[in-house]
Every structure is written in C-alpha cells, then in structure tokens.
Amino acid sequence: MSAPVYRWRVTLEEALAANRELWTRKNAEYTDSRAHDAWLEGDVTWGQWHVPETQVRVLPAQLDGLDVVELGCGTAYVSAWLARRGARPVGVDPTPAQLETARRCQRELSIEFPLVEAPAEEVPLPAASFDLAVSEYGASIWAEPRLWLAEAARLLRPGGRLVFLRNTTLSILCSTDDGRMLECLARPQFGSYRYDWRAYGDGVEFHPPHGELIRMLRANGFQVLDLVELEPPADAVEHPYYNDIPLRWARRWPAEEIWVAQKDS
Ligand SMILES: C[S@@+](CC[C@H](N)C(=O)[O-])C[C@H]1O[C@@H](n2cnc3c(N)ncnc32)[C@H](O)[C@@H]1O
C-alpha cells in the first residue's frame, strides 16, 4: 500500500504548488486590480456572468449571525459581501498573494474578518464551527474533492449548508486542451476527475462528474438539496479576463453550476 500513497501525496503537493504559482500570476495579471471594485459590489452574484443570488436563492435566507467559511476565497469578495450582510466569514486560501490583496481590501474598506493561509484539503480551524461553507471557483475546482469535501463536512455544524460553484461537466467535455469551446464533445467523460493543464500554462483542476460528486457528498454525510445550472442574465457581457467560455456558448448550454448540500443533523 505504501508506494501508491506516497506517489499520490507527491502528486497532490505538485498540484498545490502549481496552483499557488498560477494564482500568484493571475493575482498580478488581474485579480488584484479587480478586487476593490468586486468588494464594493452591492448584490451577491454568482459566476462570471454575475447571476444574482436573488434569482437562484442558494444561500440561507438569513445570513445575519451565520459563521461562514469560504474555501479558496482568493481575494475574498464573496466573504466581504456576506460580512456586509451580517455573517461572520473566515476566508481560507493557500496563495499568499491572493490573501495579501484581500488584506489590502479589508484596510481600504474597513471590513474585517479572519484570513487563513491553507489549502482546503487541510484547514487549521476547529470542527463543527461553521453554519455555511461556500466556494466560488475556489476549492470547488482547485482542491482534491475527496479531501476538501471531508474538510467541509468536518468544519460544518450538523445541518450546516455547503454551497459551491464550478464549471459544468458539459462545459469541460466540450473544451479542448488548448482552451477552445466546441459545440460538440471534445473529450471523454470517463477519466475527467482531474486535469493537469500545466503544459498549457495553467494549473491542476478537479472536475469529477455528477455521479462521482454525488457519491462523495453522500459519503461525507451531505444530502444534495439542489443543483442550479446557471443561465447568463439578458444583460450579461463577455468577461474581460475569464473568457475561455464565450457568452454565446453559455447562452445555449450551462457553463456554470451551483451545488447546494446540507450536512446531516
Ligand atoms: C478563481 S479564485 C476563486 C476565489 C474567488 N471567488 C475569486 O475569484 O477571487 C481561485 C482560488 O483558489 C485557490 N486555490 C488553489 N488551490 C487551492 C486549494 N487546494 N484549496 C483552496 N483554494 C485553492 C487559489 O489560490 C485562488 O485564490
């Protein structure tokens, strides 16, 4: 047994190192310059086409007083939005540059909450200390699902809610390795758990298909409450930076999806 475990550990460390490097670069290219404005946005929205929370209603109706952990918070604008609504967020992310931007925004906008440097696979926070765990393109695609879902389950109180946004399986299957979106299948679904895109200047991503994800959620004591496939709003425009999926494609097929699960009481 020891050899496979050893190889897997090394692979996980490599994935984390590659993704930290990637998000340090993306912070310098885009996320740092965007963060202040993102923190200031009035509405809670989801994904690259800003689908309003009022439309999808995936968060608890009452956020005031909830303990929230954001897993893979990046520049932490989602945590900032929830803090302004009375929640008590803690942002967790393994990339120092992303957290440094979040700290700058905290100073500039006087919205304070704890920020913890850690991967979602191993979070140095006590068990059963949160009512809500959330991830918008954070742990949901950059962390090893078997590990981060177990961590989310550990961190949540009984009855707590897990809400995460990721790319749809369909969008992954229609994308080519060099980043084009086809209007037909470009790759097989079997073997789509993990993608190593380092050769293309990207990172290591995790995209388990629906069946696998449902089984992992249930194995960690979650009930799936909803799966919302997002349709861009009528006034959506192409994203200036995250433009791998053209708006035209996303208007015909779901490109992003939000999972809502509840930890057993
Ligand atoms: C697209 S950002 C998502 C966060 C936020 N919604 C944003 O757009 O700023 C992706 C984040 O995932 C983080 N990340 C990478 N590997 C991770 C891991 N193993 N666990 C948690 N987060 C990770 C990166 O550091 C990066 O800040």
PDBQT file of the ligand as one rigid body, heavy atoms in Angstrom, charges set to zero:
ROOT
HETATM    1  C1  LIG A 301     -10.789  31.994  -9.041  1.00  0.00    +0.000 C 
HETATM    2  S1  LIG A 301     -10.063  32.141  -7.442  1.00  0.00    +0.000 S 
HETATM    3  C2  LIG A 301     -11.598  31.884  -6.584  1.00  0.00    +0.000 C 
HETATM    4  C3  LIG A 301     -11.805  32.762  -5.434  1.00  0.00    +0.000 C 
HETATM    5  C4  LIG A 301     -12.697  33.985  -5.626  1.00  0.00    +0.000 C 
HETATM    6  N1  LIG A 301     -14.059  33.624  -5.952  1.00  0.00    +0.000 N 
HETATM    7  C5  LIG A 301     -12.065  34.888  -6.612  1.00  0.00    +0.000 C 
HETATM    8  O1  LIG A 301     -12.473  34.885  -7.791  1.00  0.00    +0.000 OA
HETATM    9  O2  LIG A 301     -11.145  35.632  -6.225  1.00  0.00    +0.000 OA
HETATM   10  C6  LIG A 301      -9.288  30.560  -7.181  1.00  0.00    +0.000 C 
HETATM   11  C7  LIG A 301      -8.612  30.463  -5.820  1.00  0.00    +0.000 C 
HETATM   12  O3  LIG A 301      -8.454  29.072  -5.484  1.00  0.00    +0.000 OA
HETATM   13  C8  LIG A 301      -7.299  28.994  -4.690  1.00  0.00    +0.000 C 
HETATM   14  N2  LIG A 301      -6.812  27.619  -4.552  1.00  0.00    +0.000 N 
HETATM   15  C9  LIG A 301      -5.883  26.963  -5.277  1.00  0.00    +0.000 A 
HETATM   16  N3  LIG A 301      -5.659  25.752  -4.772  1.00  0.00    +0.000 NA
HETATM   17  C10 LIG A 301      -6.478  25.621  -3.693  1.00  0.00    +0.000 A 
HETATM   18  C11 LIG A 301      -6.693  24.612  -2.722  1.00  0.00    +0.000 A 
HETATM   19  N4  LIG A 301      -6.050  23.460  -2.775  1.00  0.00    +0.000 N 
HETATM   20  N5  LIG A 301      -7.581  24.853  -1.748  1.00  0.00    +0.000 NA
HETATM   21  C12 LIG A 301      -8.262  26.016  -1.693  1.00  0.00    +0.000 A 
HETATM   22  N6  LIG A 301      -8.097  27.009  -2.581  1.00  0.00    +0.000 NA
HETATM   23  C13 LIG A 301      -7.212  26.822  -3.571  1.00  0.00    +0.000 A 
HETATM   24  C14 LIG A 301      -6.320  29.913  -5.387  1.00  0.00    +0.000 C 
HETATM   25  O4  LIG A 301      -5.269  30.301  -4.541  1.00  0.00    +0.000 OA
HETATM   26  C15 LIG A 301      -7.212  31.078  -5.800  1.00  0.00    +0.000 C 
HETATM   27  O5  LIG A 301      -7.137  32.118  -4.885  1.00  0.00    +0.000 OA
ENDROOT
TORSDOF 0
